Amino acid sequence: MIKTAKKWGVMAGTAASSFLITGVAYAQSTQSQAISLTDPLGGKETFTTVATAVAGFLFWDIAMPLSVVMVLVGAFQLMTSAGEPEKVSQGRKTLMYAIIGFAIAFVAGGITNIIKSLIGTS
């Protein structure tokens, strides 16, 4: 009986303290303070420069290393296939899809240049 009372006392104390803590946090957030945010792009960015930066990141930092890794995985699958037709087929598919993915990424990099020329910026 005493253990149950202690449990309820601890739970009530925890609940009360959590209400007090949230009340203090709310009271602190209602104070008016001037907040100034800086432009993360520097204020001199245009659509074309952002699009070029994003395309460059996707191509050089994601697509190129990923395609190289997938070519290596496909080559490893072919080398360890030991002539089994299923494993050889799986290795060839991996190589083919890696090359197709690289080609799509390469074409996507060129699309940003086409968009820039249509917009009229160099």
Biopython code that builds the backbone (N, CA, C, O; Angstrom):
import numpy as np
from Bio.PDB.StructureBuilder import StructureBuilder

atoms = [
    (1, "MET", "N", (0.810, -1.184, 0.000)),
    (1, "MET", "CA", (0.000, 0.000, 0.000)),
    (1, "MET", "C", (0.862, 1.260, 0.000)),
    (1, "MET", "O", (0.567, 2.227, -0.702)),
    (2, "ILE", "N", (1.934, 1.235, 0.800)),
    (2, "ILE", "CA", (2.818, 2.393, 0.867)),
    (2, "ILE", "C", (3.566, 2.556, -0.457)),
    (2, "ILE", "O", (3.788, 3.679, -0.911)),
    (3, "LYS", "N", (3.959, 1.428, -1.082)),
    (3, "LYS", "CA", (4.656, 1.504, -2.369)),
    (3, "LYS", "C", (3.760, 2.131, -3.424)),
    (3, "LYS", "O", (4.227, 2.915, -4.251)),
    (4, "THR", "N", (2.487, 1.794, -3.403)),
    (4, "THR", "CA", (1.545, 2.355, -4.368)),
    (4, "THR", "C", (1.384, 3.853, -4.137)),
    (4, "THR", "O", (1.311, 4.627, -5.092)),
    (5, "ALA", "N", (1.329, 4.251, -2.906)),
    (5, "ALA", "CA", (1.210, 5.676, -2.587)),
    (5, "ALA", "C", (2.454, 6.431, -3.039)),
    (5, "ALA", "O", (2.356, 7.550, -3.541)),
    (6, "LYS", "N", (3.621, 5.822, -2.861)),
    (6, "LYS", "CA", (4.855, 6.465, -3.302)),
    (6, "LYS", "C", (4.878, 6.614, -4.822)),
    (6, "LYS", "O", (5.304, 7.640, -5.353)),
    (7, "LYS", "N", (4.409, 5.565, -5.516)),
    (7, "LYS", "CA", (4.365, 5.634, -6.980)),
    (7, "LYS", "C", (3.469, 6.773, -7.436)),
    (7, "LYS", "O", (3.827, 7.533, -8.337)),
    (8, "TRP", "N", (2.283, 6.891, -6.802)),
    (8, "TRP", "CA", (1.358, 7.951, -7.180)),
    (8, "TRP", "C", (1.936, 9.316, -6.844)),
    (8, "TRP", "O", (1.741, 10.280, -7.584)),
    (9, "GLY", "N", (2.642, 9.395, -5.733)),
    (9, "GLY", "CA", (3.272, 10.661, -5.365)),
    (9, "GLY", "C", (4.352, 11.068, -6.352)),
    (9, "GLY", "O", (4.456, 12.238, -6.722)),
    (10, "VAL", "N", (5.153, 10.105, -6.778)),
    (10, "VAL", "CA", (6.196, 10.385, -7.769)),
    (10, "VAL", "C", (5.566, 10.787, -9.089)),
    (10, "VAL", "O", (6.024, 11.735, -9.727)),
    (11, "MET", "N", (4.529, 10.084, -9.508)),
    (11, "MET", "CA", (3.872, 10.414, -10.778)),
    (11, "MET", "C", (3.229, 11.791, -10.715)),
    (11, "MET", "O", (3.293, 12.547, -11.684)),
    (12, "ALA", "N", (2.606, 12.131, -9.582)),
    (12, "ALA", "CA", (1.980, 13.445, -9.452)),
    (12, "ALA", "C", (3.044, 14.535, -9.439)),
    (12, "ALA", "O", (2.853, 15.595, -10.034)),
    (13, "GLY", "N", (4.153, 14.284, -8.769)),
    (13, "GLY", "CA", (5.239, 15.262, -8.750)),
    (13, "GLY", "C", (5.832, 15.472, -10.130)),
    (13, "GLY", "O", (6.144, 16.601, -10.510)),
    (14, "THR", "N", (5.991, 14.395, -10.881)),
    (14, "THR", "CA", (6.513, 14.499, -12.248)),
    (14, "THR", "C", (5.563, 15.280, -13.135)),
    (14, "THR", "O", (5.995, 16.134, -13.910)),
    (15, "ALA", "N", (4.279, 14.996, -13.028)),
    (15, "ALA", "CA", (3.288, 15.707, -13.842)),
    (15, "ALA", "C", (3.268, 17.184, -13.489)),
    (15, "ALA", "O", (3.227, 18.036, -14.376)),
    (16, "ALA", "N", (3.298, 17.496, -12.185)),
    (16, "ALA", "CA", (3.272, 18.898, -11.768)),
    (16, "ALA", "C", (4.511, 19.641, -12.246)),
    (16, "ALA", "O", (4.417, 20.780, -12.704)),
    (17, "SER", "N", (5.672, 18.999, -12.141)),
    (17, "SER", "CA", (6.889, 19.666, -12.583)),
    (17, "SER", "C", (6.904, 19.863, -14.088)),
    (17, "SER", "O", (7.434, 20.864, -14.570)),
    (18, "SER", "N", (6.336, 18.932, -14.838)),
    (18, "SER", "CA", (6.296, 19.107, -16.289)),
    (18, "SER", "C", (5.389, 20.263, -16.669)),
    (18, "SER", "O", (5.688, 20.992, -17.615)),
    (19, "PHE", "N", (4.278, 20.449, -15.948)),
    (19, "PHE", "CA", (3.418, 21.602, -16.218)),
    (19, "PHE", "C", (4.123, 22.907, -15.882)),
    (19, "PHE", "O", (3.975, 23.894, -16.603)),
    (20, "LEU", "N", (4.888, 22.924, -14.797)),
    (20, "LEU", "CA", (5.618, 24.134, -14.420)),
    (20, "LEU", "C", (6.689, 24.471, -15.442)),
    (20, "LEU", "O", (6.886, 25.639, -15.779)),
    (21, "ILE", "N", (7.388, 23.446, -15.940)),
    (21, "ILE", "CA", (8.462, 23.679, -16.906)),
    (21, "ILE", "C", (7.896, 24.213, -18.213)),
    (21, "ILE", "O", (8.458, 25.136, -18.802)),
    (22, "THR", "N", (6.785, 23.639, -18.672)),
    (22, "THR", "CA", (6.205, 24.126, -19.926)),
    (22, "THR", "C", (5.644, 25.517, -19.758)),
    (22, "THR", "O", (5.676, 26.309, -20.700)),
    (23, "GLY", "N", (5.128, 25.840, -18.576)),
    (23, "GLY", "CA", (4.639, 27.191, -18.331)),
    (23, "GLY", "C", (5.758, 28.204, -18.383)),
    (23, "GLY", "O", (5.580, 29.300, -18.915)),
    (24, "VAL", "N", (6.895, 27.858, -17.844)),
    (24, "VAL", "CA", (8.044, 28.757, -17.868)),
    (24, "VAL", "C", (8.527, 28.933, -19.306)),
    (24, "VAL", "O", (8.862, 30.046, -19.712)),
    (25, "ALA", "N", (8.566, 27.865, -20.066)),
    (25, "ALA", "CA", (9.012, 27.950, -21.451)),
    (25, "ALA", "C", (8.053, 28.802, -22.269)),
    (25, "ALA", "O", (8.483, 29.566, -23.133)),
    (26, "TYR", "N", (6.748, 28.675, -22.002)),
    (26, "TYR", "CA", (5.779, 29.487, -22.728)),
    (26, "TYR", "C", (5.925, 30.956, -22.348)),
    (26, "TYR", "O", (5.829, 31.840, -23.199)),
    (27, "ALA", "N", (6.155, 31.204, -21.077)),
    (27, "ALA", "CA", (6.297, 32.585, -20.628)),
    (27, "ALA", "C", (7.526, 33.228, -21.263)),
    (27, "ALA", "O", (7.514, 34.425, -21.550)),
    (28, "GLN", "N", (8.568, 32.466, -21.483)),
    (28, "GLN", "CA", (9.765, 33.023, -22.082)),
    (28, "GLN", "C", (9.571, 33.294, -23.562)),
    (28, "GLN", "O", (10.188, 34.212, -24.101)),
    (29, "SER", "N", (8.736, 32.523, -24.227)),
    (29, "SER", "CA", (8.572, 32.704, -25.662)),
    (29, "SER", "C", (7.666, 33.867, -26.004)),
    (29, "SER", "O", (7.646, 34.299, -27.157)),
    (30, "THR", "N", (6.903, 34.398, -25.031)),
    (30, "THR", "CA", (6.007, 35.498, -25.342)),
    (30, "THR", "C", (6.705, 36.851, -25.322)),
    (30, "THR", "O", (6.112, 37.850, -25.729)),
    (31, "GLN", "N", (7.933, 36.905, -24.864)),
    (31, "GLN", "CA", (8.656, 38.168, -24.858)),
    (31, "GLN", "C", (8.979, 38.569, -26.290)),
    (31, "GLN", "O", (9.380, 37.736, -27.103)),
    (32, "SER", "N", (8.803, 39.846, -26.590)),
    (32, "SER", "CA", (9.065, 40.293, -27.956)),
    (32, "SER", "C", (10.542, 40.643, -28.104)),
    (32, "SER", "O", (11.081, 41.484, -27.384)),
    (33, "GLN", "N", (11.165, 39.981, -29.045)),
    (33, "GLN", "CA", (12.564, 40.238, -29.352)),
    (33, "GLN", "C", (12.688, 40.379, -30.860)),
    (33, "GLN", "O", (11.994, 39.698, -31.615)),
    (34, "ALA", "N", (13.550, 41.239, -31.282)),
    (34, "ALA", "CA", (13.776, 41.411, -32.708)),
    (34, "ALA", "C", (14.598, 40.243, -33.226)),
    (34, "ALA", "O", (15.667, 39.935, -32.700)),
    (35, "ILE", "N", (14.085, 39.602, -34.261)),
    (35, "ILE", "CA", (14.773, 38.464, -34.862)),
    (35, "ILE", "C", (15.208, 38.888, -36.258)),
    (35, "ILE", "O", (14.401, 39.367, -37.055)),
    (36, "SER", "N", (16.463, 38.709, -36.535)),
    (36, "SER", "CA", (16.952, 39.028, -37.868)),
    (36, "SER", "C", (17.501, 37.759, -38.499)),
    (36, "SER", "O", (18.307, 37.050, -37.896)),
    (37, "LEU", "N", (17.061, 37.484, -39.704)),
    (37, "LEU", "CA", (17.505, 36.317, -40.452)),
    (37, "LEU", "C", (18.370, 36.765, -41.620)),
    (37, "LEU", "O", (18.079, 37.761, -42.283)),
    (38, "THR", "N", (19.425, 36.022, -41.856)),
    (38, "THR", "CA", (20.283, 36.339, -42.999)),
    (38, "THR", "C", (19.903, 35.451, -44.174)),
    (38, "THR", "O", (19.433, 34.327, -43.999)),
    (39, "ASP", "N", (20.111, 35.966, -45.349)),
    (39, "ASP", "CA", (19.823, 35.217, -46.564)),
    (39, "ASP", "C", (20.891, 34.143, -46.740)),
    (39, "ASP", "O", (22.065, 34.476, -46.902)),
    (40, "PRO", "N", (20.512, 32.846, -46.713)),
    (40, "PRO", "CA", (21.531, 31.805, -46.836)),
    (40, "PRO", "C", (22.190, 31.759, -48.213)),
    (40, "PRO", "O", (23.275, 31.197, -48.360)),
    (41, "LEU", "N", (21.552, 32.339, -49.211)),
    (41, "LEU", "CA", (22.122, 32.339, -50.553)),
    (41, "LEU", "C", (22.956, 33.581, -50.822)),
    (41, "LEU", "O", (23.537, 33.705, -51.900)),
    (42, "GLY", "N", (23.027, 34.486, -49.885)),
    (42, "GLY", "CA", (23.859, 35.665, -50.048)),
    (42, "GLY", "C", (23.156, 36.836, -50.693)),
    (42, "GLY", "O", (23.749, 37.910, -50.793)),
    (43, "GLY", "N", (21.923, 36.683, -51.135)),
    (43, "GLY", "CA", (21.171, 37.786, -51.715)),
    (43, "GLY", "C", (21.484, 38.079, -53.164)),
    (43, "GLY", "O", (20.798, 38.896, -53.779)),
    (44, "LYS", "N", (22.493, 37.447, -53.734)),
    (44, "LYS", "CA", (22.880, 37.733, -55.115)),
    (44, "LYS", "C", (22.643, 36.539, -56.025)),
    (44, "LYS", "O", (23.138, 36.504, -57.152)),
    (45, "GLU", "N", (21.899, 35.578, -55.547)),
    (45, "GLU", "CA", (21.671, 34.364, -56.327)),
    (45, "GLU", "C", (20.461, 34.541, -57.244)),
    (45, "GLU", "O", (19.461, 35.153, -56.869)),
    (46, "THR", "N", (20.576, 33.998, -58.438)),
    (46, "THR", "CA", (19.457, 33.974, -59.371)),
    (46, "THR", "C", (19.036, 32.527, -59.577)),
    (46, "THR", "O", (19.674, 31.597, -59.083)),
    (47, "PHE", "N", (17.955, 32.362, -60.313)),
    (47, "PHE", "CA", (17.459, 31.014, -60.572)),
    (47, "PHE", "C", (18.501, 30.177, -61.298)),
    (47, "PHE", "O", (18.690, 29.003, -60.981)),
    (48, "THR", "N", (19.159, 30.765, -62.246)),
    (48, "THR", "CA", (20.118, 29.989, -63.042)),
    (48, "THR", "C", (21.330, 29.561, -62.217)),
    (48, "THR", "O", (21.839, 28.453, -62.391)),
    (49, "THR", "N", (21.793, 30.432, -61.323)),
    (49, "THR", "CA", (22.947, 30.033, -60.518)),
    (49, "THR", "C", (22.573, 28.948, -59.516)),
    (49, "THR", "O", (23.365, 28.045, -59.249)),
    (50, "VAL", "N", (21.356, 29.038, -58.958)),
    (50, "VAL", "CA", (20.909, 27.993, -58.030)),
    (50, "VAL", "C", (20.711, 26.683, -58.779)),
    (50, "VAL", "O", (21.116, 25.626, -58.294)),
    (51, "ALA", "N", (20.087, 26.740, -59.964)),
    (51, "ALA", "CA", (19.859, 25.524, -60.747)),
    (51, "ALA", "C", (21.184, 24.897, -61.164)),
    (51, "ALA", "O", (21.321, 23.674, -61.144)),
    (52, "THR", "N", (22.144, 25.705, -61.534)),
    (52, "THR", "CA", (23.456, 25.186, -61.908)),
    (52, "THR", "C", (24.157, 24.543, -60.720)),
    (52, "THR", "O", (24.788, 23.495, -60.860)),
    (53, "ALA", "N", (24.050, 25.162, -59.560)),
    (53, "ALA", "CA", (24.679, 24.602, -58.366)),
    (53, "ALA", "C", (24.030, 23.289, -57.962)),
    (53, "ALA", "O", (24.725, 22.343, -57.591)),
    (54, "VAL", "N", (22.711, 23.221, -58.028)),
    (54, "VAL", "CA", (22.009, 21.986, -57.673)),
    (54, "VAL", "C", (22.338, 20.882, -58.671)),
    (54, "VAL", "O", (22.599, 19.746, -58.275)),
    (55, "ALA", "N", (22.327, 21.204, -59.949)),
    (55, "ALA", "CA", (22.644, 20.193, -60.966)),
    (55, "ALA", "C", (24.078, 19.718, -60.828)),
    (55, "ALA", "O", (24.356, 18.527, -60.971)),
    (56, "GLY", "N", (24.986, 20.633, -60.553)),
    (56, "GLY", "CA", (26.381, 20.240, -60.351)),
    (56, "GLY", "C", (26.543, 19.328, -59.150)),
    (56, "GLY", "O", (27.284, 18.346, -59.204)),
    (57, "PHE", "N", (25.842, 19.654, -58.054)),
    (57, "PHE", "CA", (25.899, 18.804, -56.870)),
    (57, "PHE", "C", (25.351, 17.416, -57.167)),
    (57, "PHE", "O", (25.967, 16.411, -56.812)),
    (58, "LEU", "N", (24.195, 17.359, -57.818)),
    (58, "LEU", "CA", (23.592, 16.061, -58.117)),
    (58, "LEU", "C", (24.460, 15.239, -59.057)),
    (58, "LEU", "O", (24.558, 14.021, -58.913)),
    (59, "PHE", "N", (25.094, 15.908, -60.023)),
    (59, "PHE", "CA", (25.896, 15.168, -60.995)),
    (59, "PHE", "C", (27.233, 14.748, -60.411)),
    (59, "PHE", "O", (27.562, 13.562, -60.427)),
    (60, "TRP", "N", (28.018, 15.698, -59.891)),
    (60, "TRP", "CA", (29.380, 15.388, -59.453)),
    (60, "TRP", "C", (29.440, 14.728, -58.089)),
    (60, "TRP", "O", (30.325, 13.907, -57.846)),
    (61, "ASP", "N", (28.531, 15.059, -57.201)),
    (61, "ASP", "CA", (28.627, 14.533, -55.843)),
    (61, "ASP", "C", (27.771, 13.303, -55.587)),
    (61, "ASP", "O", (28.016, 12.573, -54.627)),
    (62, "ILE", "N", (26.773, 13.059, -56.425)),
    (62, "ILE", "CA", (25.905, 11.899, -56.199)),
    (62, "ILE", "C", (25.952, 10.924, -57.367)),
    (62, "ILE", "O", (26.273, 9.751, -57.177)),
    (63, "ALA", "N", (25.638, 11.387, -58.563)),
    (63, "ALA", "CA", (25.496, 10.478, -59.709)),
    (63, "ALA", "C", (26.816, 9.843, -60.128)),
    (63, "ALA", "O", (26.868, 8.642, -60.395)),
    (64, "MET", "N", (27.882, 10.637, -60.188)),
    (64, "MET", "CA", (29.166, 10.074, -60.625)),
    (64, "MET", "C", (29.688, 9.008, -59.658)),
    (64, "MET", "O", (29.993, 7.902, -60.103)),
    (65, "PRO", "N", (29.805, 9.288, -58.359)),
    (65, "PRO", "CA", (30.303, 8.235, -57.469)),
    (65, "PRO", "C", (29.380, 7.022, -57.416)),
    (65, "PRO", "O", (29.847, 5.886, -57.332)),
    (66, "LEU", "N", (28.070, 7.264, -57.464)),
    (66, "LEU", "CA", (27.136, 6.141, -57.418)),
    (66, "LEU", "C", (27.252, 5.271, -58.660)),
    (66, "LEU", "O", (27.195, 4.046, -58.558)),
    (67, "SER", "N", (27.413, 5.876, -59.824)),
    (67, "SER", "CA", (27.547, 5.070, -61.039)),
    (67, "SER", "C", (28.860, 4.297, -61.044)),
    (67, "SER", "O", (28.901, 3.158, -61.509)),
    (68, "VAL", "N", (29.931, 4.895, -60.536)),
    (68, "VAL", "CA", (31.201, 4.175, -60.449)),
    (68, "VAL", "C", (31.089, 2.983, -59.505)),
    (68, "VAL", "O", (31.580, 1.895, -59.805)),
    (69, "VAL", "N", (30.445, 3.194, -58.372)),
    (69, "VAL", "CA", (30.261, 2.089, -57.417)),
    (69, "VAL", "C", (29.413, 0.984, -58.039)),
    (69, "VAL", "O", (29.715, -0.197, -57.867)),
    (70, "MET", "N", (28.369, 1.351, -58.751)),
    (70, "MET", "CA", (27.505, 0.320, -59.349)),
    (70, "MET", "C", (28.216, -0.431, -60.479)),
    (70, "MET", "O", (27.975, -1.623, -60.666)),
    (71, "VAL", "N", (29.084, 0.243, -61.231)),
    (71, "VAL", "CA", (29.882, -0.453, -62.242)),
    (71, "VAL", "C", (30.806, -1.454, -61.560)),
    (71, "VAL", "O", (30.969, -2.577, -62.038)),
    (72, "LEU", "N", (31.405, -1.056, -60.453)),
    (72, "LEU", "CA", (32.273, -1.986, -59.714)),
    (72, "LEU", "C", (31.482, -3.164, -59.149)),
    (72, "LEU", "O", (31.967, -4.296, -59.154)),
    (73, "VAL", "N", (30.274, -2.908, -58.666)),
    (73, "VAL", "CA", (29.429, -3.997, -58.150)),
    (73, "VAL", "C", (29.074, -4.958, -59.276)),
    (73, "VAL", "O", (29.138, -6.174, -59.098)),
    (74, "GLY", "N", (28.701, -4.420, -60.433)),
    (74, "GLY", "CA", (28.372, -5.279, -61.570)),
    (74, "GLY", "C", (29.569, -6.094, -62.036)),
    (74, "GLY", "O", (29.428, -7.271, -62.367)),
    (75, "ALA", "N", (30.752, -5.472, -62.063)),
    (75, "ALA", "CA", (31.962, -6.206, -62.453)),
    (75, "ALA", "C", (32.286, -7.290, -61.430)),
    (75, "ALA", "O", (32.703, -8.387, -61.800)),
    (76, "PHE", "N", (32.098, -6.992, -60.161)),
    (76, "PHE", "CA", (32.333, -8.001, -59.124)),
    (76, "PHE", "C", (31.351, -9.162, -59.270)),
    (76, "PHE", "O", (31.723, -10.323, -59.100)),
    (77, "GLN", "N", (30.106, -8.846, -59.582)),
    (77, "GLN", "CA", (29.117, -9.902, -59.791)),
    (77, "GLN", "C", (29.498, -10.784, -60.973)),
    (77, "GLN", "O", (29.332, -12.002, -60.916)),
    (78, "LEU", "N", (30.004, -10.183, -62.033)),
    (78, "LEU", "CA", (30.421, -10.976, -63.192)),
    (78, "LEU", "C", (31.635, -11.844, -62.861)),
    (78, "LEU", "O", (31.705, -13.002, -63.274)),
    (79, "MET", "N", (32.584, -11.286, -62.121)),
    (79, "MET", "CA", (33.790, -12.051, -61.802)),
    (79, "MET", "C", (33.500, -13.219, -60.864)),
    (79, "MET", "O", (34.138, -14.267, -60.959)),
    (80, "THR", "N", (32.555, -13.042, -59.977)),
    (80, "THR", "CA", (32.263, -14.106, -59.006)),
    (80, "THR", "C", (31.114, -14.997, -59.438)),
    (80, "THR", "O", (30.642, -15.812, -58.646)),
    (81, "SER", "N", (30.654, -14.864, -60.664)),
    (81, "SER", "CA", (29.508, -15.664, -61.120)),
    (81, "SER", "C", (29.874, -17.124, -61.352)),
    (81, "SER", "O", (29.000, -17.990, -61.292)),
    (82, "ALA", "N", (31.140, -17.417, -61.615)),
    (82, "ALA", "CA", (31.614, -18.785, -61.860)),
    (82, "ALA", "C", (30.845, -19.455, -62.994)),
    (82, "ALA", "O", (30.645, -20.669, -62.981)),
    (83, "GLY", "N", (30.422, -18.677, -63.954)),
    (83, "GLY", "CA", (29.762, -19.226, -65.127)),
    (83, "GLY", "C", (28.297, -19.553, -64.947)),
    (83, "GLY", "O", (27.675, -20.059, -65.881)),
    (84, "GLU", "N", (27.719, -19.291, -63.797)),
    (84, "GLU", "CA", (26.297, -19.549, -63.588)),
    (84, "GLU", "C", (25.483, -18.523, -64.359)),
    (84, "GLU", "O", (25.678, -17.319, -64.193)),
    (85, "PRO", "N", (24.569, -18.996, -65.204)),
    (85, "PRO", "CA", (23.834, -18.072, -66.082)),
    (85, "PRO", "C", (23.043, -17.001, -65.327)),
    (85, "PRO", "O", (22.953, -15.865, -65.792)),
    (86, "GLU", "N", (22.475, -17.341, -64.183)),
    (86, "GLU", "CA", (21.684, -16.362, -63.435)),
    (86, "GLU", "C", (22.564, -15.242, -62.896)),
    (86, "GLU", "O", (22.197, -14.069, -62.968)),
    (87, "LYS", "N", (23.720, -15.602, -62.359)),
    (87, "LYS", "CA", (24.624, -14.597, -61.806)),
    (87, "LYS", "C", (25.250, -13.734, -62.898)),
    (87, "LYS", "O", (25.448, -12.534, -62.707)),
    (88, "VAL", "N", (25.564, -14.347, -64.049)),
    (88, "VAL", "CA", (26.095, -13.581, -65.176)),
    (88, "VAL", "C", (25.050, -12.580, -65.656)),
    (88, "VAL", "O", (25.369, -11.424, -65.934)),
    (89, "SER", "N", (23.801, -13.030, -65.753)),
    (89, "SER", "CA", (22.717, -12.144, -66.174)),
    (89, "SER", "C", (22.524, -11.002, -65.177)),
    (89, "SER", "O", (22.293, -9.862, -65.580)),
    (90, "GLN", "N", (22.616, -11.297, -63.890)),
    (90, "GLN", "CA", (22.465, -10.265, -62.874)),
    (90, "GLN", "C", (23.611, -9.242, -62.958)),
    (90, "GLN", "O", (23.377, -8.041, -62.818)),
    (91, "GLY", "N", (24.822, -9.702, -63.182)),
    (91, "GLY", "CA", (25.956, -8.795, -63.320)),
    (91, "GLY", "C", (25.829, -7.913, -64.546)),
    (91, "GLY", "O", (26.128, -6.720, -64.488)),
    (92, "ARG", "N", (25.391, -8.486, -65.651)),
    (92, "ARG", "CA", (25.207, -7.691, -66.874)),
    (92, "ARG", "C", (24.112, -6.645, -66.690)),
    (92, "ARG", "O", (24.254, -5.508, -67.140)),
    (93, "LYS", "N", (23.016, -7.030, -66.025)),
    (93, "LYS", "CA", (21.940, -6.066, -65.776)),
    (93, "LYS", "C", (22.432, -4.925, -64.884)),
    (93, "LYS", "O", (22.101, -3.764, -65.122)),
    (94, "THR", "N", (23.216, -5.253, -63.866)),
    (94, "THR", "CA", (23.740, -4.213, -62.987)),
    (94, "THR", "C", (24.621, -3.252, -63.765)),
    (94, "THR", "O", (24.508, -2.037, -63.596)),
    (95, "LEU", "N", (25.500, -3.776, -64.618)),
    (95, "LEU", "CA", (26.347, -2.916, -65.454)),
    (95, "LEU", "C", (25.513, -2.057, -66.401)),
    (95, "LEU", "O", (25.769, -0.864, -66.559)),
    (96, "MET", "N", (24.526, -2.669, -67.021)),
    (96, "MET", "CA", (23.697, -1.947, -67.975)),
    (96, "MET", "C", (22.931, -0.816, -67.286)),
    (96, "MET", "O", (22.876, 0.301, -67.801)),
    (97, "TYR", "N", (22.339, -1.105, -66.122)),
    (97, "TYR", "CA", (21.580, -0.079, -65.416)),
    (97, "TYR", "C", (22.488, 1.020, -64.876)),
    (97, "TYR", "O", (22.078, 2.179, -64.811)),
    (98, "ALA", "N", (23.696, 0.679, -64.493)),
    (98, "ALA", "CA", (24.643, 1.699, -64.038)),
    (98, "ALA", "C", (25.003, 2.638, -65.182)),
    (98, "ALA", "O", (25.077, 3.851, -64.988)),
    (99, "ILE", "N", (25.225, 2.096, -66.356)),
    (99, "ILE", "CA", (25.561, 2.926, -67.517)),
    (99, "ILE", "C", (24.365, 3.768, -67.945)),
    (99, "ILE", "O", (24.531, 4.932, -68.312)),
    (100, "ILE", "N", (23.153, 3.193, -67.903)),
    (100, "ILE", "CA", (21.953, 3.950, -68.245)),
    (100, "ILE", "C", (21.749, 5.085, -67.235)),
    (100, "ILE", "O", (21.414, 6.204, -67.621)),
    (101, "GLY", "N", (21.947, 4.802, -65.962)),
    (101, "GLY", "CA", (21.814, 5.843, -64.934)),
    (101, "GLY", "C", (22.811, 6.958, -65.123)),
    (101, "GLY", "O", (22.473, 8.129, -64.956)),
    (102, "PHE", "N", (24.045, 6.609, -65.472)),
    (102, "PHE", "CA", (25.053, 7.639, -65.731)),
    (102, "PHE", "C", (24.653, 8.481, -66.944)),
    (102, "PHE", "O", (24.811, 9.702, -66.928)),
    (103, "ALA", "N", (24.137, 7.838, -67.991)),
    (103, "ALA", "CA", (23.728, 8.575, -69.190)),
    (103, "ALA", "C", (22.581, 9.537, -68.871)),
    (103, "ALA", "O", (22.560, 10.666, -69.361)),
    (104, "ILE", "N", (21.636, 9.090, -68.054)),
    (104, "ILE", "CA", (20.517, 9.964, -67.681)),
    (104, "ILE", "C", (21.031, 11.154, -66.870)),
    (104, "ILE", "O", (20.594, 12.285, -67.081)),
    (105, "ALA", "N", (21.949, 10.903, -65.952)),
    (105, "ALA", "CA", (22.515, 11.992, -65.157)),
    (105, "ALA", "C", (23.289, 12.960, -66.053)),
    (105, "ALA", "O", (23.240, 14.173, -65.845)),
    (106, "PHE", "N", (23.993, 12.435, -67.034)),
    (106, "PHE", "CA", (24.760, 13.267, -67.948)),
    (106, "PHE", "C", (23.834, 14.149, -68.782)),
    (106, "PHE", "O", (24.112, 15.331, -68.987)),
    (107, "VAL", "N", (22.735, 13.572, -69.261)),
    (107, "VAL", "CA", (21.759, 14.334, -70.045)),
    (107, "VAL", "C", (21.080, 15.380, -69.162)),
    (107, "VAL", "O", (20.816, 16.495, -69.612)),
    (108, "ALA", "N", (20.796, 15.026, -67.912)),
    (108, "ALA", "CA", (20.159, 15.980, -66.999)),
    (108, "ALA", "C", (21.066, 17.178, -66.750)),
    (108, "ALA", "O", (20.581, 18.297, -66.584)),
    (109, "GLY", "N", (22.371, 16.956, -66.723)),
    (109, "GLY", "CA", (23.300, 18.072, -66.582)),
    (109, "GLY", "C", (23.232, 19.007, -67.774)),
    (109, "GLY", "O", (23.396, 20.217, -67.623)),
    (110, "GLY", "N", (22.994, 18.463, -68.954)),
    (110, "GLY", "CA", (22.875, 19.285, -70.155)),
    (110, "GLY", "C", (21.554, 20.031, -70.225)),
    (110, "GLY", "O", (21.457, 21.069, -70.880)),
    (111, "ILE", "N", (20.536, 19.506, -69.552)),
    (111, "ILE", "CA", (19.231, 20.170, -69.581)),
    (111, "ILE", "C", (19.308, 21.527, -68.904)),
    (111, "ILE", "O", (18.639, 22.468, -69.331)),
    (112, "THR", "N", (20.110, 21.643, -67.858)),
    (112, "THR", "CA", (20.236, 22.955, -67.206)),
    (112, "THR", "C", (20.850, 23.977, -68.157)),
    (112, "THR", "O", (20.485, 25.152, -68.122)),
    (113, "ASN", "N", (21.776, 23.540, -69.002)),
    (113, "ASN", "CA", (22.344, 24.462, -69.995)),
    (113, "ASN", "C", (21.295, 24.876, -71.022)),
    (113, "ASN", "O", (21.271, 26.026, -71.459)),
    (114, "ILE", "N", (20.431, 23.943, -71.407)),
    (114, "ILE", "CA", (19.363, 24.266, -72.354)),
    (114, "ILE", "C", (18.394, 25.259, -71.729)),
    (114, "ILE", "O", (17.974, 26.215, -72.382)),
    (115, "ILE", "N", (18.036, 25.039, -70.463)),
    (115, "ILE", "CA", (17.123, 25.961, -69.782)),
    (115, "ILE", "C", (17.754, 27.336, -69.667)),
    (115, "ILE", "O", (17.082, 28.345, -69.874)),
    (116, "LYS", "N", (19.051, 27.389, -69.335)),
    (116, "LYS", "CA", (19.730, 28.682, -69.237)),
    (116, "LYS", "C", (19.731, 29.403, -70.579)),
    (116, "LYS", "O", (19.568, 30.622, -70.626)),
    (117, "SER", "N", (19.915, 28.659, -71.678)),
    (117, "SER", "CA", (19.923, 29.330, -72.982)),
    (117, "SER", "C", (18.527, 29.787, -73.362)),
    (117, "SER", "O", (18.385, 30.800, -74.047)),
    (118, "LEU", "N", (17.485, 29.067, -72.937)),
    (118, "LEU", "CA", (16.119, 29.492, -73.240)),
    (118, "LEU", "C", (15.743, 30.731, -72.429)),
    (118, "LEU", "O", (15.020, 31.600, -72.916)),
    (119, "ILE", "N", (16.228, 30.808, -71.207)),
    (119, "ILE", "CA", (15.943, 31.974, -70.373)),
    (119, "ILE", "C", (16.685, 33.190, -70.894)),
    (119, "ILE", "O", (16.205, 34.318, -70.785)),
    (120, "GLY", "N", (17.850, 32.955, -71.457)),
    (120, "GLY", "CA", (18.593, 34.061, -72.044)),
    (120, "GLY", "C", (19.773, 34.495, -71.235)),
    (120, "GLY", "O", (20.318, 35.574, -71.466)),
    (121, "THR", "N", (20.193, 33.671, -70.274)),
    (121, "THR", "CA", (21.389, 34.017, -69.511)),
    (121, "THR", "C", (22.524, 33.113, -69.947)),
    (121, "THR", "O", (22.307, 32.014, -70.456)),
    (122, "SER", "N", (23.720, 33.591, -69.739)),
    (122, "SER", "CA", (24.866, 32.788, -70.151)),
    (122, "SER", "C", (25.451, 32.033, -68.983)),
    (122, "SER", "O", (26.428, 31.302, -69.147)),
]
sb = StructureBuilder()
sb.init_structure("model")
sb.init_model(0)
sb.init_chain("A")
sb.init_seg("    ")
for serial, (resi, resn, name, xyz) in enumerate(atoms, 1):
    if name == "N":
        sb.init_residue(resn, " ", resi, " ")
    sb.init_atom(name, np.array(xyz, "f"), 0.0, 1.0, " ", f" {name:<3s}", serial, name[0])
structure = sb.get_structure()
